[in-house]
């Protein structure tokens, strides 16, 4: 978390050359204050937020123009050339053995420390303790990460200037409600650069929906209470559809005869069907007999350039927490390692070094040819990967299902 924040600050310093224009910044600030007073205050008042609470959170606040993913008034919204979000970068870096092993080792110690508490939470919500602890580690380094930003400044800035204004407007109003309900004082509400709160890094709307009081003190305290944090993570997953008794997925060997363009949560088959097509579990292991008749999905987060998996519905439940294949894979794999599993068998192969902007341009070319890439956002999600595979097949190229300079040039 800290390393990612430092990297983000470095990117911020080079990604907003317009910060030097004081006149323009002043105009934006005036518009920002009008927005808070004429839009946010009436909406907050309608939700029962008092004027003192509103003023304590937003009074005299200036927008943070160093945040990423902002669009100044009059500017055209565009995908950032560089990708500042770790969850959508290289799988070899995100799932490095060093990061996975360290999280798993700490996770095992914390499961031993909080064993009775985690047992109770797992029984209540049906979510395994290793999954809960793996998310805790990924989100806030098990509660040790510093989360320094003023949540109201972040959320208000993004509600006014980001490409997803409506979403952040809702989050800002939810943050005001958190203070109005007495969970924290306005000055205590700290967040990440994206506005996520506390040890489980809930967005404010998710706090209101999923946070629980597990220590019985009458407060839903995801900032300081370990019981509240762990139970809130488990409740989030249960409400998102976690299926008790099922794993998240299994590393697999996918033969060339099985197209990498067949992955995704909207395409699937029973595990037995995949086995019949030649898909096997790594290291000569069998898939659990209890899974053979259940629906699962092909997952190839780096196309043919990395490990492949047969993912259950629970993998996509983890993605409800953070909509990134690598994030969900990290959580699932760390949970397996906490439970005693070994490293992934298949490694990550070297691929072209391309930017988020490069991916966006490739997506635009594919979309223009009628392919569904899931939106031109510069992120190689499953729809983009399988569109690439389909295009490669049409052009008579080997199916890799991964963006490359060669394919971009060819198109």
N, C-alpha and C positions, 0 to 999 in steps of 0.2 A: 504493500500500500504506500509506504513512504517513498520507495524507489520510484513507483509509478507517478507519485505526485511531483517529485523532483524533475522527472523527465517531462511531465506535462508543463511545468513552469518554464522549462527551457524552450519548449515548442511555443508556448504562449508569447514568449519574448520576441520570437521571429515571425509570428503568424498574424500580427495585427499592426502593420505599418501605419495605419490611420490614427493610432493612438497619439501621434505627435501633433495632430491638428486640434489645438485647444478650443477653437471656435466650434468645430464640429462636435467635439466631446461635450461642450457646454449645451449645444442644441439638443443632443441626445439626452442629456441629463434633465433638461427642462421637459422634454417630451415624456421621459420616464416618470417624473413627478406627477405630470398630468394624468398619465395612465394609472398610477397608483390611486390618485384621489378620485378620478371620475369613473374608473372601471372596478378596481379591486376593492375600494372601501364600500361602495354600495353592495357588492356581492358578499363581502365579509359580514357586513351588518345584517344582511338577510339571513345569514347562517348563525346569528347570535353572537358574533364577535363584538366586543365593546370597543368604543373609541380609544380608551386608554391602552388596551391590548394592541390595537392596530398601531397606535403611535409608538408604543414601546418596541414594536417589531420593525416598522417601516418608516417611522418619522425621521426625516433628515438623511435618509439613506441615499447613497449615490450608486449608480450601476457599476458593476465590475466588468469593464470592457476588455479585460485580459482573458476572460473565460473563452474556451473554444466553442465553435459551432454557433457563432452569433452572426446575424445579418443586420447591418445598419439600415435605418430607414432610407428607402430609395435604391438600395443595393439589391442585386439579384441573388436569390438563394442558390448556393452551389455546394457540391460535395467538397470537403476539404481535401487538398492534395495528399497530405500526410495523415496517417492513422494514429491517433493518440490513445486509442482504447485497446488495452492489452489483450482483451478477450477475443479480438478479431485480427490478431496478428499471427505470427508463425507458431505452429503447433509445437515444434521442437523447443522453442524458447518457453512457451507458456507451460508446457508439461515437461520441463527439464527434470532429469532425475534428481538434481539437487533440490529443486523446489518441492517435488512430490515427496521425496524421502524425508525432508525436514518437516513438512506438514504432517506426514503420517506418524513420525516419531513423537512429535508433540501431541498429536491427536490421541495416541495410545496412552500417554501419560495422563491426559485430561479425562479420558474415559475411566481410567483407574481411580482418579481423584473424585470424579462426580458420578461414579457408578450407580448408586441408589437413585439419584436424581434422574439420570438418563434412563434407567430402567423404567421408572415411573412415567416419564414423558413418552418413551417408546410404546409402552402399553396403552397409554391414553390416546395417542395419535396414530399409532401403527407405522411410524417411520423409524428405521434402524438408527441406533446411536451413532455409528460411524458416518452415516450420511449427514446427520445434524451437525456433528463436530467438524466434518470436512467443509461444510458451508461456512461455519463459524470461522474456521481458519482462513478460508479464501477471502472472506469479506473484510475481516478486521484483524487478521493475525491473532485470532483467539482473544480479541478484546484489547490487544496491546497497541494497535496502530493509532497514531495521532490523526484526528479528524478536525482540522483547524479552521475551516472556512465558516463564515457567517451564513447559516442556511437561508435566512431571509434575503440576504443580498444576492446569493446565488439564484434562488428560485425566482425572485422578482426580476432580476436581470434577464433570465431565460424566458420568463413569461412575456417580457416586452420585446426581446431581441432574438430569440433563438428560432431555428427552423420549425420547432415543435411548440409554438406559443400556447396553443390550447391545452396541451398536456401539462405544461409547466404552470399555467394559470390555475388549473385544478390542484396541482401540488402545492402551490403557494397558499391557496385558500385552505387546504387541509392543514398546512403547517400553522396557520393562524388559529385554526380550530384546536390544534394540539395545545397551544399556549392558553387559549381561552378555557379549555377543559382542565387546566391546572397541572398538566404533566411536567412541564418545565417552564422556566421564565424565558422570555424572548432571547435575552443575551446568552442563554445557555444552549440554545439550539444550534449546534454545529453540524456541518455536513461535508460530504465530498464535493468535488467540482460539479457533480451531476445532481446534487441536492439530496443524496441518500443519507439516512440518519442512523446513528447508533451502531452497536456491535454487529447486528445482522444486516446493516445497511438497507433498511427499508425506505422506500420513498414515502412521503407523508401520507398519501392515500392508503398505502399498504399498511402503515402503522395503524391507522384508524380501523382497518378491516381485519387485520390478522394478529396484532400484538395482544398478548395475554398477560395476566397477573398470575405467575406461578409460585411466587413466594408468599402470597397472602397478605401483602402490606397495603393493598388497595390501590396500587399504582401499576401501570404497565411500563416498567422501567427497562427499556432496551439499551440504556446507556451505562448503567451501573450494576444491574442485577443479572447474574449468570442464569439463575432459574428462569427469569422472564425472557432472557435472550434465547435460550435453548428451546423453551416451550413455544416461543413465538415462531421460530424457524420451523419447528415441527408442525405447528398449526397451519402455517402458510402452505407447506407441502401437502398436508392432508386436504385442505380446502381447494388446492389446485388439482387434486385428483390422484394423489399417491395411492398405489395399490399395495396394500399390506401383503407381505409374504412373497413379493416378487423382487428380483434383482433389477438393477438398472440396465444391464447389458453384458455382453461377452465379447472379448476380442476374438476375431475370426480371420480365416483365410478365405478370400473371395477369388475364385478362379477367373481367368480372362473371359470365359464363356458367359459369366454373369456380368451384365453391364453395370458400370458404376453410375449410369444415368438412372438407375432404378431406385435410388435412395430417397428418403424423406418420410415424414410422419403421415403424409397423405397417400403413401404407397406402402404396402406391406403384405405380408403373408404369414402363415404359421411358421414356427421354427422348423417343423418337419418339412415344410415345402422348401425352405432354403437348403436344408440338408440334402433333399432329393436333387437339387440343382447343382450340388457339389460344394456348397459352403460348409466349411468345417471349423471347429473350434481350435484355437492354437494349442501347440504342445501335445497334440494327440488326445486332448480331453474331450469328453462327450458333453453335449448340452444337457442340462438337468432334464430328467424325464418329465418333471412337472411343467416344463416350458414348451414341450414339443407341440402341443396342440393349441398353444396360445399365440396370438398375433404379435408380430415383431416387425422390425424395420431395418433395412440396410443403412448403415451409417459409415460414410467415408469422408471424414472432415478435411482431408487433404487430397481427395481424389485417389489416384493410384500412387501418390507420392508419400503415403503414410499408412498407419495402421487402419484396419477396417474393423467394424463391429456389427453384431446383431443387437440392436437396441430394443428394449421393451418400452411400454408406455411410460414407465417411470423415468426414463431418460428425458422424455419431453415434458414431464412434470417438473424436473429440475430446471429445464429451460424456461418454465414459467417464472422462475425466480430471477434468472438472467438469460436473455434470449441469445445465447451464444453456444454453439456446439462445443467449442473448446472449454468453456466454463463448465458445462454439464459433464463433459468428459473428465475434466480435472477433479471435480467433486466425486464422481463415481469411482475413478481410479484411486484417489486418495482414500476413499472409504474402503475399497478393496484392500489397499495396502495396510490400513489400520487393522483390518481383520486378518492379516497375515499373508496376503497374496504377494507375488513378485512383480518386477517391472514389466512393462509392455514388451511383448516378444518382437513385434515389428517396429523398425525404426522409422524416422522421418527422413525422406530423401531431399537432396538439395533441389530447389526450384528457382525460377527467375526472381530476382529482386524487383518487385513492382510495387508501386504506391497505390494508395486508395483511389487516387485520381485515375491511374491506369485501369484499375478494375472497373471504375464507373464508366470510363470510355468504352471498354469492352462490353459492359452490360448494355450501354446505349446501342451499340452495333447489333448485339443479339436481339434486343427488344425491337429494333427497327425491322428485323427479319421475322418477327412474329413469335419469338421465344419469350416465355414467362421467366423472368430472372428475379422476381420478387421485389422489383423496384430498383431504380438506378441509385444505389446508395454507396457503392464502392466496397461493399462487404460481400465476400464470396460464400454466401449461405447455400443451403442445399438446392434451392431453385436455380441459382446461378451455376452451381457445379454441374447439375444435371443438364442444364441448357448448353453448357460448354461441351459436355459429353455427346449430346445429340448433334451439335454442330460439327464436332470433330468426326463423328461417324458419317455425316452427310458429305463432308469434304474428303472422305477416305483417309483420314488421319487416325493414328492410334487414339483410343479413348482414354484420356487422362482425367477428365472432369475437374480440371484445375486451370486457372487463368495463366496465360503465358504470353510473352511478347510475340512469339511466332504466330499465334492465333489472332492476336490483335492486328498484326501487320497483314495477315492473310485476309482479314475481313475489311 
